[in-house]
Amino acid sequence: MTSIVLGINKEGNFDQLDEKKSKSLSALWKAAKTSGQEGETRVFYAVGDSSDHVAAVSLGSVSQSSSENEKAEATRRAAALGARALHETGCSDSISVDSMLSSHASAEGANLALFKYSLKAGMKDKERIQVNQLKTNTNDTSSSGLNWETGTIYAEAQNLARELMEIPANMLTPILFSERIVQLMSGLENVTVQVHDENWAKEKKMGSFLSVARGSDEPPRFVEVHYKGNGGDQFDYAFVGKGVTFDSGGISIKGAEHMDLMRGDMGGAASVLSAIRAAAQLKLKVNVVAVTPLTENLPSGKATKPGDVVVASNGLTIDINNTDAEGRLILADALYYATSTYRPHTVIDVATLTGAIGIALGSVFIGLFSSDDGLADQLKEAGEREHDRYWRMPLDPLYCKKVKGASNSDLCNACGRPGGACNAAAFLSFFIWGLNEKKTKWAHLDIAGVMETSDDAYDVKGMSGRGTRPQ
């Protein structure tokens, strides 16, 4: 038995297959009284005197004359809906998926839709469904250079970020996470990993990062992943990911409801590490360094208290008004380290940073803050291409003034609820080496509002891993 996903155009033709199967499917599609609306799905069995199971999915009005982004998203959704339909009907261990209007997007949609994370007895050993490209009579006409292989790697990167975010915090402590990173990067060409301990962070005077780690008995780690796909020693880009493996809020403790979701507060680290791994798999001609500080944020007799003052690695003093605004504290030292040590022309940080971004944008867009219009435009274009979209938020000097003027220290880590996401971004801007001199371009991606998702085509209920593919 072969399980197949096919996209169908508005004319109701199945031109991808041989004439006999095409006629059989066209007759079945019409007999099913379909309306041709985008996403409409039917599963047919024993098509054309064969044992093939076929999930046919309507592409609606999208056609070859539509924009590349429209074709890609229609394909992504159709491949996902078809893969889900076959899985729900008990298909075999593999499915073959039509390229439709974009082989890259087709591979993404099917692989993303079939992601599942489970620790139930007997489930861990189950092999995932293999997704293959269906060899058809039609060709992918995309001019972007993307193909089935790139789509598979992109989807696997997001699925890896999803998995890391789902892992319970007791199974992904800072030490266990750092060990997992070493394992994930093993065997990749031009990739090296450095894992630093607490003493190293003390030598680097990372007082801001270590102030968050103080409350936990789990030792912190600081991980660097170097990918040199373009030779030489200079890094073009730096990725920085927030790696709070569990966030209770510290002394400023969160409410009990939904605190379990804070296992995913290392989503920024999951995203940047998955992205640099994908860059290595794609053998991109670029040099990238990804850094992530890993720690828990817990209350204890050793924990940092509201009102404490700490000194960051760039010498700035920080008044800790709220220990639940910890993400910016660990990012501060990580951003300064990455930019001052490696001097990349561009740094991008990714973090589940503020609840405020969810209030502003909901779960549709990722919050984008940037010091550079060109970089912001590039990221927005990448987000549109992958339909994992960004909305640019203001990074105004008045927010910086608010962060500076809130206490007797150089900076304050929390200065009220209004403009919370903007205040957090403004805080981070003080730790980008070369920003004021325009030596470094910077973008901050606040993914807190999109940390979770519900079931819809290639979105699978649970931790989303969003922000990974557009990087």
KOLKOLZA-336258 format. One line per 2 residues: for each residue x, y, z of C-alpha. Coordinates in Angstrom, 2 decimals, m for minus. Example, Ala and Ser with C-alpha at 12.3 -4.5 7.8 and 13.67 -1.06 7.14 Angstrom:
12.30,m4.50,7.80; 13.67,m1.06,7.14;
//
This chain:
0.00,0.00,0.00; 1.26,3.47,m0.94;
0.03,6.57,0.90; 0.01,9.69,m1.25;
m0.76,13.39,m0.69; m1.85,15.30,m3.78;
m2.73,18.94,m4.34; m5.62,19.59,m6.68;
m6.12,22.74,m8.73; m9.37,24.65,m9.08;
m10.20,22.79,m12.29; m10.26,19.52,m10.36;
m7.48,17.90,m12.39; m4.81,15.54,m11.10;
m2.12,16.13,m13.70; 0.63,14.75,m11.48;
m0.28,11.09,m12.12; m0.69,8.76,m15.05;
m3.84,9.10,m17.12; m5.70,6.18,m15.54;
m5.21,7.31,m11.94; m5.81,10.94,m12.87;
m9.21,10.16,m14.41; m10.17,7.94,m11.47;
m9.27,10.60,m8.91; m11.01,13.37,m10.84;
m14.21,11.32,m10.91; m13.96,10.53,m7.19;
m13.29,14.19,m6.35; m16.36,15.35,m8.25;
m18.53,12.57,m6.79; m17.52,13.70,m3.29;
m19.40,16.98,m3.97; m16.43,19.14,m3.10;
m16.64,22.91,m3.30; m13.00,23.50,m4.23;
m12.31,25.76,m1.26; m8.67,25.96,m0.21;
m7.80,23.21,2.26; m10.77,20.97,1.46;
m9.56,17.39,1.93; m10.79,13.94,0.89;
m9.15,10.54,1.39; m9.70,7.93,m1.33;
m8.80,4.24,m1.14; m7.66,1.75,m3.80;
m7.38,4.41,m6.47; m7.26,3.24,m10.11;
m7.30,m0.49,m9.35; m4.27,m0.06,m7.11;
m3.75,m0.27,m3.36; m2.88,3.43,m3.16;
m4.44,5.57,m0.47; m4.66,9.17,m1.65;
m5.34,12.31,0.37; m6.46,14.96,m2.13;
m6.32,18.57,m0.91; m7.69,21.59,m2.73;
m5.32,24.46,m3.43; m8.32,26.73,m3.98;
m7.77,29.71,m6.26; m3.98,29.72,m5.82;
m2.22,28.86,m9.08; 1.08,29.21,m10.91;
0.25,32.88,m11.56; 0.01,33.66,m7.83;
2.92,35.20,m5.91; 5.72,32.93,m4.68;
4.67,33.47,m1.05; 1.02,32.67,m1.82;
1.98,29.51,m3.68; 4.29,28.43,m0.88;
1.77,28.91,1.92; m1.07,27.22,0.02;
1.25,24.28,m0.65; 2.53,24.21,2.93;
m1.00,24.01,4.30; m2.22,21.49,1.72;
0.71,19.14,2.32; 0.12,19.41,6.06;
m3.61,18.74,5.84; m3.06,15.77,3.55;
m0.36,14.27,5.77; m2.58,14.68,8.83;
m5.53,13.07,7.06; m3.50,10.00,6.07;
m2.00,9.70,9.55; m5.44,9.84,11.15;
m6.69,7.05,8.89; m3.80,4.78,9.89;
m1.50,5.08,6.89; 1.69,3.12,6.51;
5.05,4.16,7.96; 5.75,6.42,5.01;
3.89,8.84,2.78; 4.75,10.36,m0.59;
3.87,14.01,m1.00; 3.24,15.96,m4.18;
5.44,19.04,m4.66; 2.35,21.00,m5.73;
3.40,24.62,m6.26; 6.60,24.52,m4.17;
8.62,21.44,m3.26; 10.30,23.36,m0.40;
6.98,24.32,1.17; 5.50,20.87,0.55;
8.32,19.21,2.48; 7.92,21.75,5.27;
4.17,21.32,5.60; 4.16,17.53,5.73;
7.10,17.22,8.13; 5.84,19.94,10.46;
2.31,18.48,10.55; 3.51,15.03,11.61;
5.61,16.24,14.56; 4.74,14.60,17.88;
6.45,14.69,21.25; 5.48,12.07,23.80;
6.97,10.45,26.89; 4.17,7.88,27.16;
5.25,4.27,27.63; 5.73,2.61,24.27;
5.53,5.84,22.30; 9.18,6.86,22.43;
10.27,3.81,20.44; 7.73,4.36,17.67;
9.41,5.46,14.48; 8.12,8.67,12.98;
6.41,8.56,9.62; 8.86,8.93,6.74;
7.98,11.76,4.34; 9.13,11.34,0.73;
8.79,13.48,m2.36; 6.33,12.05,m4.87;
7.78,11.71,m8.34; 5.17,13.19,m10.67;
4.60,14.49,m14.18; 4.79,18.11,m13.05;
7.79,20.12,m11.93; 8.36,22.61,m9.14;
8.63,26.02,m10.80; 10.02,27.96,m7.84;
12.81,30.35,m8.79; 14.05,30.83,m5.22;
16.62,28.04,m5.25; 14.76,26.23,m2.49;
13.80,22.58,m2.97; 12.54,19.47,m1.22;
15.80,18.98,0.66; 15.88,22.55,1.99;
12.23,22.26,3.05; 12.96,19.06,4.95;
15.91,20.67,6.77; 13.90,23.79,7.62;
11.06,21.69,9.04; 13.41,19.45,11.00;
14.99,22.57,12.52; 11.64,23.85,13.76;
10.68,20.38,14.98; 13.93,20.20,16.93;
13.14,23.55,18.56; 9.65,22.24,19.38;
11.10,19.10,20.95; 13.64,20.97,23.07;
10.94,23.32,24.34; 8.64,20.41,25.24;
11.21,18.46,27.27; 10.39,18.69,31.01;
12.74,20.94,32.94; 14.06,18.11,35.11;
15.16,16.34,31.92; 16.78,19.44,30.38;
18.73,21.19,33.12; 21.51,23.55,32.02;
24.05,20.71,32.17; 21.79,18.25,30.33;
20.95,20.89,27.72; 24.63,21.63,27.10;
25.30,17.90,26.68; 22.41,17.65,24.22;
23.85,20.54,22.22; 27.21,18.78,21.93;
25.42,15.63,20.74; 23.29,17.53,18.20;
26.29,19.28,16.65; 28.47,16.18,16.55;
29.57,15.15,13.08; 28.60,18.40,11.35;
31.30,19.87,9.11; 32.89,23.19,10.19;
31.07,23.16,13.54; 32.69,23.37,16.98;
31.07,23.65,20.41; 32.42,25.26,23.58;
30.71,24.69,26.92; 31.70,27.10,29.70;
31.02,26.65,33.41; 30.20,29.05,36.24;
33.84,29.82,37.01; 34.37,30.92,33.39;
31.37,33.24,33.68; 32.81,34.70,36.87;
36.14,35.32,35.11; 34.22,37.16,32.39;
32.50,39.23,35.12; 29.03,38.17,33.96;
27.34,39.42,37.10; 24.01,39.94,35.38;
23.79,36.35,34.09; 25.02,34.85,37.34;
22.53,36.86,39.41; 19.75,34.79,37.84;
21.56,31.49,38.40; 22.16,32.12,42.12;
18.80,30.76,43.29; 19.15,27.30,41.76;
21.20,24.30,42.84; 21.60,23.40,39.16;
24.90,24.87,37.90; 24.59,27.27,34.95;
26.31,26.79,31.63; 27.25,29.15,28.81;
27.40,27.48,25.40; 28.94,28.66,22.13;
28.43,26.99,18.76; 30.75,28.10,15.94;
29.91,27.41,12.30; 32.52,28.47,9.74;
31.02,27.75,6.34; 32.99,30.51,4.64;
36.47,29.91,6.04; 38.56,32.41,7.96;
38.18,33.54,11.55; 35.75,36.45,11.25;
32.11,35.78,12.13; 29.54,37.56,9.97;
26.59,36.91,12.24; 25.96,36.19,15.90;
22.82,34.50,17.22; 22.02,34.88,20.91;
19.27,32.80,22.52; 17.65,33.09,25.93;
18.18,29.79,27.74; 16.17,29.80,30.97;
15.48,26.08,31.31; 12.80,26.75,33.93;
11.47,30.10,35.05; 9.55,30.26,38.33;
10.02,34.02,38.46; 12.53,33.73,41.29;
11.68,35.71,44.44; 9.13,37.64,42.33;
7.44,34.29,41.89; 4.83,33.62,39.24;
1.34,32.28,39.94; 0.96,28.50,39.94;
m1.42,28.39,36.98; 0.39,27.42,33.78;
3.82,27.67,35.43; 4.60,24.28,33.88;
4.80,26.06,30.52; 7.93,27.79,31.74;
9.88,24.70,30.71; 9.71,26.42,27.32;
11.39,29.63,28.49; 14.53,28.43,26.74;
12.73,28.75,23.39; 15.17,31.39,22.18;
18.10,29.05,22.78; 16.22,26.21,21.08;
15.54,28.43,18.08; 19.06,29.77,17.49;
20.72,26.40,18.08; 18.33,24.69,15.66;
18.93,27.46,13.12; 22.74,27.23,13.23;
22.49,23.45,12.97; 20.34,23.85,9.86;
22.86,26.33,8.42; 25.57,23.68,8.79;
23.36,20.98,7.22; 22.66,23.31,4.29;
26.38,24.08,4.04; 25.70,27.81,3.82;
28.68,29.98,2.86; 28.60,32.07,6.01;
30.32,32.23,9.39; 27.95,32.25,12.37;
28.42,32.01,16.12; 25.49,31.13,18.38;
25.73,31.71,22.10; 23.27,30.88,24.84;
23.42,31.31,28.61; 21.68,28.38,30.32;
20.22,28.64,33.81; 17.16,28.11,35.96;
15.42,31.00,37.72; 14.32,29.78,41.15;
13.71,31.25,44.63; 15.92,30.25,47.54;
17.94,31.72,50.36; 20.71,32.40,47.83;
18.49,33.95,45.18; 18.77,37.54,43.99;
16.21,39.79,45.70; 14.21,42.74,44.39;
16.28,45.84,45.11; 19.63,44.11,44.68;
22.15,45.75,42.36; 24.38,43.70,40.06;
27.21,44.60,37.70; 27.13,43.36,34.10;
30.21,42.39,32.11; 30.32,45.79,30.34;
30.51,47.53,33.74; 26.94,48.86,33.89;
25.10,48.55,37.20; 21.57,47.14,37.15;
18.88,47.61,39.77; 16.84,44.37,39.99;
13.30,45.62,40.51; 11.71,42.34,39.47;
13.45,38.96,39.47; 10.87,37.71,36.95;
12.42,40.04,34.37; 15.37,37.66,34.24;
15.64,37.01,30.52; 17.09,40.42,29.78;
19.63,39.91,32.57; 21.14,36.76,31.07;
20.91,38.18,27.53; 22.76,41.33,28.62;
26.00,39.50,29.31; 25.53,37.13,26.36;
24.96,39.97,23.89; 27.95,41.93,25.14;
30.16,38.83,25.04; 29.10,37.88,21.50;
29.45,41.37,20.04; 32.59,42.50,21.86;
34.45,39.21,21.44; 33.60,38.31,17.84;
32.68,41.71,16.36; 30.04,40.40,13.88;
28.43,42.93,11.55; 24.99,41.62,12.61;
23.64,40.16,15.84; 20.16,38.70,16.28;
18.80,37.66,19.65; 15.74,35.46,20.11;
13.89,35.25,23.41; 10.59,34.42,25.07;
11.14,37.75,26.75; 7.90,39.53,27.69;
4.25,38.78,28.22; 3.69,42.30,26.97;
4.48,41.31,23.38; 1.63,38.80,23.52;
m0.74,41.54,24.67; 0.40,43.74,21.79;
0.49,41.20,18.95; m1.30,38.09,20.17;
m0.06,34.81,18.74; 0.03,35.93,15.08;
3.25,37.92,14.75; 6.69,37.77,16.37;
7.78,41.10,17.82; 10.72,42.56,15.87;
12.89,45.37,17.22; 15.86,46.54,15.19;
18.45,49.27,15.06; 18.73,48.95,11.28;
15.99,49.40,8.67; 17.72,47.15,6.14;
18.07,44.29,8.62; 14.45,44.70,9.72;
13.30,44.55,6.10; 15.37,41.41,5.44;
13.89,39.67,8.47; 10.35,40.69,7.54;
10.88,39.38,4.01; 12.20,36.08,5.37;
9.23,35.85,7.71; 6.77,36.44,4.87;
8.48,33.80,2.74; 8.16,31.21,5.50;
4.80,32.56,6.75; 6.32,32.93,10.21;
5.84,36.64,10.27; 7.35,39.57,12.18;
5.81,42.88,13.16; 8.26,45.71,13.71;
7.95,47.42,17.07; 9.38,50.81,18.12;
12.91,51.08,19.43; 12.83,54.71,20.48;
15.32,56.74,22.54; 12.52,57.62,24.97;
12.29,53.96,26.01; 16.05,53.99,26.62;
15.65,57.11,28.71; 12.96,55.38,30.77;
15.18,52.35,31.42; 18.11,54.58,32.42;
16.16,56.99,34.56; 14.22,54.54,36.68;
16.75,54.07,39.50; 20.04,55.25,41.00;
21.89,52.53,39.09; 22.85,52.80,35.43;
19.83,50.72,34.42; 16.70,49.18,35.85;
15.58,45.73,34.72; 11.86,46.47,35.05;
10.19,49.86,34.99; 6.44,49.29,34.89;
3.91,47.50,32.71; 3.23,50.15,30.03;
5.40,49.50,26.99; 6.87,46.42,28.62;
8.18,44.78,25.44; 9.66,48.08,24.24;
11.32,48.72,27.59; 12.89,45.25,27.52;
14.28,45.82,24.02; 15.63,49.22,25.07;
17.38,47.57,28.04; 19.12,45.09,25.73;
20.36,47.85,23.45; 22.84,48.95,26.14;
24.75,45.68,25.74; 25.42,45.66,21.99;
29.07,46.50,21.37; 29.43,48.97,18.49;
25.71,49.78,18.24; 26.00,53.54,18.73;
28.94,53.72,16.31; 26.90,51.69,13.76;
29.56,49.01,13.72; 26.97,46.38,14.64;
23.45,45.88,13.31; 21.07,44.38,15.83;
17.66,42.75,15.83; 15.73,41.48,18.83;
12.97,38.92,18.28; 10.49,38.57,21.14;
8.81,35.18,20.64; 6.94,35.03,23.97;
3.56,35.63,22.32; 4.03,32.73,19.89;
5.61,30.27,22.32; 2.57,27.99,22.13;
0.26,27.12,19.28; m2.98,25.25,18.65;
m3.69,22.61,16.00; m4.04,24.09,12.51;
m2.55,22.47,9.40; 1.22,22.45,10.06;
0.86,24.01,13.52; 0.78,21.26,16.16;
m0.70,21.94,19.60; 2.06,22.62,22.10;
5.36,24.44,21.97; 5.67,26.09,18.55;
9.39,26.41,17.78; 8.48,29.52,15.83;
11.13,31.99,14.75; 13.45,29.17,13.67;
12.77,28.80,9.92; 13.06,32.51,8.94;
16.52,32.83,10.53;
//
